[in-house]
Amino acid sequence: MNILYLAMIVAGIAAVAWGLPAAHRVKRPFDIPAALLVLAGVVAALLGVLLTVVPGFFVN
């Protein structure tokens, strides 16, 4: 288990936890980066979980 993968999971969860409420509270043009941050957080968290559970997933 690599510490980088755990950091990806924590950062992804933190991005989702901040971005979801921010996407609804912030005014119209500034809610788009918050929504994109939520998407990036979900991707980072899922990738971190995948690499933690299956360490050699991207290695041939």
Sequence and secondary structure as in RCSB ss.txt:
>XXXX:A:sequence
MNILYLAMIVAGIAAVAWGLPAAHRVKRPFDIPAALLVLAGVVAALLGVLLTVVPGFFVN
>XXXX:A:secstr
  HHHHHHHHHHHHHHHHHHHHHHHS GGGHHHHHHHHHHHHHHHHHHHHHHHSTTTT  
